[in-house]
């Protein structure tokens, strides 16, 4: 301890030792001291010197500190001092007063070098992972900080060591469950560094229930109202989800999207948001965008979009979009988020079209956003976000495109002028004095026409009133008029992009454009001039527009046929010069930037020149136009003939597709009829089952009567010795014999009725057997019908067996009846033995009553049997009707299959002809468009699907 007092600045008469000497002595003390207290004090002293003498402590003490971590794990205090010392040496997070302008690079190099020395032995990182598992606060917390610093300095190397370490990532995940917030929060920072740019670790962390734990922390901290911890959790979630399709799918399947909805619940009073809340909400919106990014696989993006609509997340975002008092940067990011949530998803796009702003009168959200886009006083980033939202709303949304264009057509314009439509706002922006509004409106209108030829034709009907007293002009004419007036470059670029999109793949629009005799001279004049670099982009777009006018020209105007336009280019511009000017577009730096991603992101308004979708159009048409310029008139004629032939064949294929769809509908109707008949059959089977139960009840009643009759006979025999033979008693006995004979007759009649019932199922079974033979010979019948007939036959066989059982019961009754006759014959001699008259009269009265009861029971049984016979007859007729319906259905299915086989043969012939024509086109040097190949492939798929359905 005296040594430490001298080291730490105690009174001394001699000269003070230098820092390096002190550190050396402390290191020797750590290495040589046998007492734990001395080593602990020495490590504590090194910790206090490690910030000021970072280099010396790092070079001299690192090895000794690592040895302490290995040997003194039983003492948490010395372990904590050692970890803190290593953290001070390796970390670059110095205090502000120690940071000088000329030191940052040196500091970074120093931390990286010490980290490299530490991780050179992988056992050191493994040792640190084991220390992080300790629950002691003085060990775990500095261990977490040291591991985080290592990851900051040498991230990939440390990640690889942790990845191969047994349960390395799992041990670090336990930090999120620590009840001490400081360790939990630093654990989040550690996982941030651990998951950077490492998909394997990201997957492990995600499957260790990270999503559940992080979302719980965000909820506990108050969602967007939380502090810096929420921000750290959101950054970690972004690391786990961004560009990781597996984790995105796991996040969606785990229903975690639904837990994001409460994040975006904002109140009516949105004033005075804290900076931390703005940051948190910004990160939350970015996390939503990560799940629906256009760069994700289309299937994953679509499923996340649907989940966001179903859980109400999209509705919540639209509420923020229309709320008042929301900060500008949050509003901008919300617009971008809504854009990507609805992009390409018809269900979400339809909902967004129905959203109204809370104004009086209510206005559609699209109209309100477009007002901001064409308002030059709005921030530039906000206007870009609105444009992106409008583009995403129209992306693959022909219904939305039609609604926007319809607001420009004369029949739908509001004559009262009380409301402003989207089309009117676009026209207003297209012809305003603000060049940025011109460009945005032109691009927005181009997206309304994207890949929609019918709307391009309808837009030709739009008429504009330029001034009072002058006749209206078409929208196409007005665009070309402004183009020729020499406006700003940004305005002309926007109008040229609109015209190129409008005229591409629309011959009628090309004809209208060429009908104005001033357009072609203007374009050739622009292309032929030698202008500065700023005008080269306009020249390239003019060349593209002229090339589109040639390529999609249907030669309906004699003065502007393809050949004449090519000759005009050759004379006034030159083919090589024309191709060179056309190449200016794709070589431009702003073109390359716009081609990277759909969202329009520009550093300044001057850089807003190209649209992402337009770059696709340029890439598609540049090569085609270059080839078309060099083609001769004969090649053009051949190409036109081939195009016409292809159109005819396309029409034929379309017709056959329609026929096949109609037959598919008919087949579905037949299937429905079969299902209906099947349900009817099930009802009939239920009726038969009910009848069988009724028969069983009658059988039970009959057995009961039989038992009662046996008891009465025994009673009669027991009293027979009391009878007296006199005139009156003999007459009564004779009458009883006659009644017994009548009973025999009734019994024979009952047997006859049962034999008739037995014949009924045999009659039902014989047509069923014939039907089964017919079904075996008809291989084209559907499996459903066979199963139905077999089930019905089984039910009838069951009924027959039950009736046979009843016949056996009748036979037993006959035998018992014979026994009764024998017993009666034996009773006759005994009648003369004598009994009192009173007893005989009592017996007579009882026998008469019994006979009456038996007669009524037999009569009731006869009526029940008649009813059952009628039911069986009706069942037989129903079965016959069902067999007739089934044979008709089998015949209709066979005819339908024959018609489809004929259609498939015709389609195969048409495909062979199309392939031959395409080969001829390729031989002639004409490029075959991918759409034709794709459609041909689709046709083949449909034919195969059709064949499979027929086989089924």
BELMOZI-V830744 format. One record per residue. N is the residue number from 1. D_FIRST is the distance of its C-alpha to the first C-alpha in Angstrom with 2 decimals. Layout:
N;D_FIRST / N;D_FIRST
//
This chain:
1;0.00 / 2;3.81 / 3;5.25 / 4;5.10 / 5;6.33 / 6;8.81 / 7;9.80 / 8;10.50 / 9;12.71 / 10;11.30 / 11;13.90 / 12;14.67 / 13;18.01 / 14;18.51 / 15;19.65 / 16;17.56 / 17;17.11 / 18;19.34 / 19;18.63 / 20;19.77 / 21;17.57 / 22;14.43 / 23;15.74 / 24;16.53 / 25;13.12 / 26;11.85 / 27;14.94 / 28;14.38 / 29;11.00 / 30;13.03 / 31;15.84 / 32;14.53 / 33;11.67 / 34;13.46 / 35;11.27 / 36;12.32 / 37;9.35 / 38;7.31 / 39;10.62 / 40;11.19 / 41;8.34 / 42;9.57 / 43;13.07 / 44;12.65 / 45;11.74 / 46;14.78 / 47;16.84 / 48;16.38 / 49;17.47 / 50;20.21 / 51;22.93 / 52;22.77 / 53;22.14 / 54;24.11 / 55;25.75 / 56;22.75 / 57;20.69 / 58;23.90 / 59;24.85 / 60;21.57 / 61;19.72 / 62;22.75 / 63;23.23 / 64;19.66 / 65;19.89 / 66;23.26 / 67;21.96 / 68;19.39 / 69;22.43 / 70;24.34 / 71;22.04 / 72;19.83 / 73;22.72 / 74;22.17 / 75;19.15 / 76;20.72 / 77;17.64 / 78;16.20 / 79;19.88 / 80;20.44 / 81;17.64 / 82;19.08 / 83;22.61 / 84;21.91 / 85;20.47 / 86;23.57 / 87;25.79 / 88;24.61 / 89;25.26 / 90;28.64 / 91;30.05 / 92;32.26 / 93;32.10 / 94;30.42 / 95;30.57 / 96;33.73 / 97;32.22 / 98;30.80 / 99;34.15 / 100;36.32 / 101;39.89 / 102;39.39 / 103;36.43 / 104;37.67 / 105;39.15 / 106;36.10 / 107;33.88 / 108;36.28 / 109;36.30 / 110;32.51 / 111;32.19 / 112;35.09 / 113;33.71 / 114;30.32 / 115;32.32 / 116;34.60 / 117;31.75 / 118;30.31 / 119;33.74 / 120;34.91 / 121;33.72 / 122;35.53 / 123;33.28 / 124;30.55 / 125;32.93 / 126;33.95 / 127;30.33 / 128;29.92 / 129;33.17 / 130;31.94 / 131;28.79 / 132;31.11 / 133;32.89 / 134;29.92 / 135;30.72 / 136;27.17 / 137;27.18 / 138;23.64 / 139;24.84 / 140;28.50 / 141;28.49 / 142;26.18 / 143;28.06 / 144;31.34 / 145;30.31 / 146;29.14 / 147;32.40 / 148;34.43 / 149;32.94 / 150;33.76 / 151;37.31 / 152;37.71 / 153;36.79 / 154;38.60 / 155;40.76 / 156;43.45 / 157;41.17 / 158;38.74 / 159;41.81 / 160;43.29 / 161;40.17 / 162;40.02 / 163;43.78 / 164;43.79 / 165;40.80 / 166;42.12 / 167;42.30 / 168;40.11 / 169;42.11 / 170;42.72 / 171;39.02 / 172;38.57 / 173;41.60 / 174;39.87 / 175;37.78 / 176;40.95 / 177;41.15 / 178;37.63 / 179;38.00 / 180;35.11 / 181;36.90 / 182;34.07 / 183;33.73 / 184;37.51 / 185;38.04 / 186;35.54 / 187;37.25 / 188;40.50 / 189;39.04 / 190;37.80 / 191;41.31 / 192;42.85 / 193;41.16 / 194;41.82 / 195;45.56 / 196;46.38 / 197;49.33 / 198;48.97 / 199;51.96 / 200;50.77 / 201;47.53 / 202;49.55 / 203;51.93 / 204;49.22 / 205;47.50 / 206;50.92 / 207;51.87 / 208;48.57 / 209;50.08 / 210;48.37 / 211;51.45 / 212;51.56 / 213;47.88 / 214;47.95 / 215;51.19 / 216;49.81 / 217;46.82 / 218;49.26 / 219;51.42 / 220;48.58 / 221;47.40 / 222;50.96 / 223;52.59 / 224;53.32 / 225;51.97 / 226;48.48 / 227;45.52 / 228;43.62 / 229;43.11 / 230;46.89 / 231;46.93 / 232;44.30 / 233;46.29 / 234;49.49 / 235;48.00 / 236;46.91 / 237;50.44 / 238;51.92 / 239;49.87 / 240;51.15 / 241;54.80 / 242;55.57 / 243;57.67 / 244;56.97 / 245;60.31 / 246;59.02 / 247;56.52 / 248;59.17 / 249;61.59 / 250;58.99 / 251;58.24 / 252;61.96 / 253;62.74 / 254;59.92 / 255;61.64 / 256;58.65 / 257;61.03 / 258;62.34 / 259;58.87 / 260;58.81 / 261;61.72 / 262;59.77 / 263;57.69 / 264;60.74 / 265;61.99 / 266;62.26 / 267;63.85 / 268;66.68 / 269;64.44 / 270;62.56 / 271;61.55 / 272;58.02 / 273;56.25 / 274;52.54 / 275;51.27 / 276;49.27 / 277;52.44 / 278;54.39 / 279;51.80 / 280;51.75 / 281;55.54 / 282;55.83 / 283;53.65 / 284;55.65 / 285;58.87 / 286;57.51 / 287;56.61 / 288;60.23 / 289;61.42 / 290;59.31 / 291;61.33 / 292;64.73 / 293;64.14 / 294;67.30 / 295;65.30 / 296;64.75 / 297;67.36 / 298;70.45 / 299;70.48 / 300;66.89 / 301;67.42 / 302;70.66 / 303;69.20 / 304;66.33 / 305;68.89 / 306;70.99 / 307;68.03 / 308;67.05 / 309;70.60 / 310;70.96 / 311;67.76 / 312;68.65 / 313;65.93 / 314;68.56 / 315;70.21 / 316;66.91 / 317;66.36 / 318;69.91 / 319;69.20 / 320;66.33 / 321;68.68 / 322;71.27 / 323;68.93 / 324;68.69 / 325;65.61 / 326;63.66 / 327;61.55 / 328;63.29 / 329;60.71 / 330;60.64 / 331;64.45 / 332;64.62 / 333;62.27 / 334;64.19 / 335;67.44 / 336;65.98 / 337;64.73 / 338;68.12 / 339;69.75 / 340;68.02 / 341;68.40 / 342;72.20 / 343;72.66 / 344;75.21 / 345;75.18 / 346;78.63 / 347;77.61 / 348;74.86 / 349;77.13 / 350;79.86 / 351;77.49 / 352;76.25 / 353;79.88 / 354;80.43 / 355;77.52 / 356;78.74 / 357;76.98 / 358;76.97 / 359;79.55 / 360;83.02 / 361;84.95 / 362;82.43 / 363;82.03 / 364;80.80 / 365;77.20 / 366;78.44 / 367;80.64 / 368;77.85 / 369;75.53 / 370;78.30 / 371;78.80 / 372;75.22 / 373;75.69 / 374;78.74 / 375;77.35 / 376;76.07 / 377;73.99 / 378;71.67 / 379;68.38 / 380;68.82 / 381;66.32 / 382;68.07 / 383;71.44 / 384;70.13 / 385;68.77 / 386;72.18 / 387;73.96 / 388;71.70 / 389;72.40 / 390;76.13 / 391;75.97 / 392;74.12 / 393;76.65 / 394;79.49 / 395;77.82 / 396;80.10 / 397;81.66 / 398;85.39 / 399;86.02 / 400;83.74 / 401;85.26 / 402;88.70 / 403;87.72 / 404;86.40 / 405;89.48 / 406;91.79 / 407;90.64 / 408;92.16 / 409;95.51 / 410;98.47 / 411;99.23 / 412;95.81 / 413;95.06 / 414;94.96 / 415;98.07 / 416;96.97 / 417;93.90 / 418;91.85 / 419;89.03 / 420;87.38 / 421;87.10 / 422;84.67 / 423;87.46 / 424;88.37 / 425;84.78 / 426;84.58 / 427;87.85 / 428;86.73 / 429;83.53 / 430;85.46 / 431;87.70 / 432;85.43 / 433;84.50 / 434;80.81 / 435;80.30 / 436;77.22 / 437;79.33 / 438;82.06 / 439;79.70 / 440;78.08 / 441;81.49 / 442;82.98 / 443;80.17 / 444;80.32 / 445;84.07 / 446;83.72 / 447;81.47 / 448;84.21 / 449;86.53 / 450;84.14 / 451;85.94 / 452;88.66 / 453;92.09 / 454;94.00 / 455;91.94 / 456;92.43 / 457;96.17 / 458;95.95 / 459;93.98 / 460;97.00 / 461;98.84 / 462;96.52 / 463;98.42 / 464;96.91 / 465;98.70 / 466;97.69 / 467;99.71 / 468;102.52 / 469;105.93 / 470;104.73 / 471;105.03 / 472;101.82 / 473;100.21 / 474;98.29 / 475;94.50 / 476;94.75 / 477;97.02 / 478;94.82 / 479;91.77 / 480;93.75 / 481;95.09 / 482;91.63 / 483;90.54 / 484;93.41 / 485;92.71 / 486;89.77 / 487;86.95 / 488;83.21 / 489;81.79 / 490;79.67 / 491;82.76 / 492;84.88 / 493;82.25 / 494;82.04 / 495;85.83 / 496;86.24 / 497;83.71 / 498;85.66 / 499;88.98 / 500;87.72 / 501;86.41 / 502;89.65 / 503;92.02 / 504;90.20 / 505;92.02 / 506;94.61 / 507;97.96 / 508;99.48 / 509;96.77 / 510;97.34 / 511;101.05 / 512;100.43 / 513;98.14 / 514;100.74 / 515;103.51 / 516;102.23 / 517;103.68 / 518;101.12 / 519;98.07 / 520;98.66 / 521;99.54 / 522;96.40 / 523;94.18 / 524;95.84 / 525;95.61 / 526;91.89 / 527;91.23 / 528;93.42 / 529;91.86 / 530;89.16 / 531;86.60 / 532;82.98 / 533;79.88 / 534;79.75 / 535;83.27 / 536;82.71 / 537;81.21 / 538;84.31 / 539;86.53 / 540;84.81 / 541;85.28 / 542;88.93 / 543;89.44 / 544;87.94 / 545;90.25 / 546;93.26 / 547;92.32 / 548;92.09 / 549;95.53 / 550;96.86 / 551;95.12 / 552;95.96 / 553;99.42 / 554;102.25 / 555;104.92 / 556;106.62 / 557;107.07 / 558;109.44 / 559;108.08 / 560;104.48 / 561;104.74 / 562;101.97 / 563;103.97 / 564;104.84 / 565;101.24 / 566;100.15 / 567;102.90 / 568;101.73 / 569;98.20 / 570;99.63 / 571;101.75 / 572;99.47 / 573;95.96 / 574;96.06 / 575;94.55 / 576;91.71 / 577;90.86 / 578;90.97 / 579;88.56 / 580;86.23 / 581;86.21 / 582;85.64 / 583;82.54 / 584;80.99 / 585;79.83 / 586;77.64 / 587;76.20 / 588;74.95 / 589;71.19 / 590;71.61 / 591;73.68 / 592;70.82 / 593;68.39 / 594;70.83 / 595;71.47 / 596;67.86 / 597;67.72 / 598;70.14 / 599;68.23 / 600;69.35 / 601;66.21 / 602;66.83 / 603;64.59 / 604;67.46 / 605;71.06 / 606;72.44 / 607;70.97 / 608;72.81 / 609;75.61 / 610;75.65 / 611;75.53 / 612;73.99 / 613;77.17 / 614;79.27 / 615;77.26 / 616;78.33 / 617;81.94 / 618;81.72 / 619;80.26 / 620;83.13 / 621;85.96 / 622;85.05 / 623;86.17 / 624;89.17 / 625;90.49 / 626;90.07 / 627;92.23 / 628;94.75 / 629;95.40 / 630;96.58 / 631;98.76 / 632;102.55 / 633;104.98 / 634;106.11 / 635;102.58 / 636;102.17 / 637;105.35 / 638;104.24 / 639;100.91 / 640;102.67 / 641;104.92 / 642;102.02 / 643;100.17 / 644;103.24 / 645;103.61 / 646;99.99 / 647;100.46 / 648;103.50 / 649;101.67 / 650;98.77 / 651;101.26 / 652;102.72 / 653;99.32 / 654;98.50 / 655;101.79 / 656;101.08 / 657;97.61 / 658;99.26 / 659;101.75 / 660;99.02 / 661;97.12 / 662;100.31 / 663;100.88 / 664;97.34 / 665;98.05 / 666;101.26 / 667;99.45 / 668;96.93 / 669;99.85 / 670;101.40 / 671;98.13 / 672;98.09 / 673;101.64 / 674;100.72 / 675;97.86 / 676;100.30 / 677;102.75 / 678;99.97 / 679;99.08 / 680;102.77 / 681;102.94 / 682;100.00 / 683;101.86 / 684;104.95 / 685;102.94 / 686;101.66 / 687;105.28 / 688;106.33 / 689;103.52 / 690;104.73 / 691;108.27 / 692;107.12 / 693;105.49 / 694;108.75 / 695;110.70 / 696;108.39 / 697;109.06 / 698;112.82 / 699;112.45 / 700;110.72 / 701;113.49 / 702;116.09 / 703;114.48 / 704;114.46 / 705;118.18 / 706;118.85 / 707;117.14 / 708;119.09 / 709;122.35 / 710;121.65 / 711;121.08 / 712;124.36 / 713;126.28 / 714;124.95 / 715;125.93 / 716;129.41 / 717;129.89 / 718;128.86 / 719;131.58 / 720;134.24 / 721;135.89 / 722;136.69 / 723;138.94 / 724;142.75 / 725;145.19 / 726;147.52 / 727;148.68 / 728;145.94 / 729;143.12 / 730;144.49 / 731;144.55 / 732;140.96 / 733;139.90 / 734;141.79 / 735;140.07 / 736;136.71 / 737;137.61 / 738;138.45 / 739;135.12 / 740;133.44 / 741;135.34 / 742;134.17 / 743;130.61 / 744;131.18 / 745;132.41 / 746;129.39 / 747;127.14 / 748;128.83 / 749;128.43 / 750;124.69 / 751;124.46 / 752;126.14 / 753;123.69 / 754;120.76 / 755;122.29 / 756;122.52 / 757;118.84 / 758;118.05 / 759;119.98 / 760;117.95 / 761;114.63 / 762;116.65 / 763;118.09 / 764;114.58 / 765;113.19 / 766;115.84 / 767;115.08 / 768;111.37 / 769;112.03 / 770;114.05 / 771;111.26 / 772;108.70 / 773;110.96 / 774;111.23 / 775;107.50 / 776;106.95 / 777;109.35 / 778;107.62 / 779;104.36 / 780;103.54 / 781;103.24 / 782;99.85 / 783;97.79 / 784;97.60 / 785;101.40 / 786;101.58 / 787;98.95 / 788;100.81 / 789;104.16 / 790;102.65 / 791;101.09 / 792;104.43 / 793;106.29 / 794;103.85 / 795;104.39 / 796;108.18 / 797;107.97 / 798;105.99 / 799;108.66 / 800;111.36 / 801;109.71 / 802;109.44 / 803;113.14 / 804;113.98 / 805;112.09 / 806;114.19 / 807;117.32 / 808;116.28 / 809;115.91 / 810;119.46 / 811;120.74 / 812;119.23 / 813;121.01 / 814;124.29 / 815;123.91 / 816;123.19 / 817;126.22 / 818;128.38 / 819;127.07 / 820;128.04 / 821;131.57 / 822;131.89 / 823;130.73 / 824;133.25 / 825;136.04 / 826;135.13 / 827;135.19 / 828;138.82 / 829;140.66 / 830;138.64 / 831;139.86 / 832;143.19 / 833;141.78 / 834;142.02 / 835;139.91 / 836;140.51 / 837;141.44 / 838;138.67 / 839;136.04 / 840;137.52 / 841;137.58 / 842;133.93 / 843;132.98 / 844;135.05 / 845;133.39 / 846;129.89 / 847;130.79 / 848;132.17 / 849;128.97 / 850;126.83 / 851;128.99 / 852;128.68 / 853;124.90 / 854;124.82 / 855;127.08 / 856;124.84 / 857;121.73 / 858;123.52 / 859;124.61 / 860;121.04 / 861;119.80 / 862;122.47 / 863;121.43 / 864;117.78 / 865;118.73 / 866;120.74 / 867;117.75 / 868;115.54 / 869;118.12 / 870;118.17 / 871;114.36 / 872;114.50 / 873;117.20 / 874;115.11 / 875;112.10 / 876;114.32 / 877;115.47 / 878;111.91 / 879;110.89 / 880;113.81 / 881;112.83 / 882;109.26 / 883;110.57 / 884;112.73 / 885;109.78 / 886;107.65 / 887;110.34 / 888;110.63 / 889;106.84 / 890;106.88 / 891;109.67 / 892;107.84 / 893;104.62 / 894;106.63 / 895;108.34 / 896;105.02 / 897;103.52 / 898;106.57 / 899;106.27 / 900;102.59 / 901;103.35 / 902;105.94 / 903;103.49 / 904;100.83 / 905;103.40 / 906;104.28 / 907;100.62 / 908;100.07 / 909;103.06 / 910;101.70 / 911;98.30 / 912;100.03 / 913;101.97 / 914;98.85 / 915;97.07 / 916;100.09 / 917;100.21 / 918;96.50 / 919;97.06 / 920;99.93 / 921;97.75 / 922;95.07 / 923;97.78 / 924;99.00 / 925;95.51 / 926;95.06 / 927;91.55 / 928;91.52 / 929;89.30 / 930;86.48 / 931;87.79 / 932;90.94 / 933;88.96 / 934;86.78 / 935;89.83 / 936;91.48 / 937;88.45 / 938;88.47 / 939;92.17 / 940;91.51 / 941;88.78 / 942;91.12 / 943;93.87 / 944;91.55 / 945;90.39 / 946;94.02 / 947;94.91 / 948;92.09 / 949;93.26 / 950;96.82 / 951;95.65 / 952;93.72
//
